[in-house]
Amino acid sequence: DAGVYSKAWYAATCDRKTAEDALYRSNKDGSFLVRKSSGQDSRQPYTLVVFYNRKVYNIPIRFIESTRQYALGREKSGEERFDSVAEIVENHQRTSLVLIDSQNNTKDSTKLKYIVRVS
């Protein structure tokens, strides 16, 4: 269990477009939610969706089978690993999360500040 089911920020069956629309409506930097990933892939079960600077970022949450831990984005050396998705969220409510815009390769960062509920 990734520790997501009872969390206010977990939008279980929400698809990408619904999540993005909800974040655009919130229009607050640091708004976020976690949804199930679109692809049914056990190695990337969830997506962290973050609003910052009028953009929505969909960040894959990977499950690392060998250690039974979770990590954000593409695999990289020295990456932070967490025992649950809830730990990732709690960590980035305290420390900034680096956001990489894949279109123009710019970097920003924000903390996860506002939980967005999808209605």
N, C-alpha and C positions, 0 to 999 in steps of 0.2 A: 504494500500500500504506500503510495507516494505522499500520503497525508494531505490530500486535496479535498476529499469529499465533503467535509463539514465546513469548509472555508468559504467566507463571504466572497472572496475574489475568484472562486472557481466557477466558471460558466460551462457546465458539463457538455451539453450537446450543441453548444453554440458554434456556428460555422464562422469562417474567416470574415466574410462580409458583414455579418451581424455584429461580430466583435468590433470590427473597424468602425462601423456606423455608430455604435454605442460610445466608442472613445472619441470620435469626432464631435459627437453631441456634447460630451463632457467638456471638451475643449480646455482641459487643464493639464499643464505639464506635469508629468509624473503619474497621470492616470494609468491604471493597468488592470488587467485580468489575466487569468490563465484558462485556456480552453484545451479541449482534446485536439490533437493534431489532425489535419484533414486526411492524411494518408494513414492507413491502418498499419503502422509500423511499430513493433514493440521496442525498437531501439530509439524511437523518437515519439514518445507517447503524448507529449503535451507541447503547447506553444505558449510562451509568455508574450502578451500583446501590450505594448507600451505606447503612450501618446507623449510626444515631445516636440515642441517647436513646429506645430501644425502638421506633424507627420505621425503616422502610425508604424511602429516597428513590430514585426512578427519574429520573435526569437525562438528557435527550436530548443526544446528541453530534451536532452538526450539521456537515455538510460544506459548505464555502463554495466553490462552483464557481469563482467569479471569481478567487480567490486560491489555490485548491487547499489551503485550510487547514481546521482544525477549531475549533469553539467549543462551549461548553456552554450548554444551556438555550435560551430564546427569544432571538431576535436583539435586541441592545440597543446603543446607541451607546457607543463606547469599550470594547467588550468585548475580553477577551483572546482572541487567536487563536494557534493552535499548528500546527506543520507536521505533526504526527502525533498520534494518540491516545495513544501512549506518552509524548509530551511533556506532554500534559495530566495523565496519571497522575503522572509524575515531578515536575511542578510542584506538584501538590497533595499530594505526600508531604512537601514542604518548606513549603508555604504553605497556610493554611486555605482550605477550600472553603466558600462560603456555601450553606447549605441552606435552601430556602424551603418551608414547609409550605403546600400549596395549600388545604388545608381551613380552617385558621384563620389563614393569612397570617403566621405567626411565622417569625422567622429564627434559625437556629443556624449554627454553623460547626465544622468538624472537619477534621483532616488525614486523608489516606488512609493508614491504618496497617497494617491486617492484610489480607492477601490471602486471600480465601475461595475454596476450590476446590469445584466442584460435582461430587459423585460420582454 
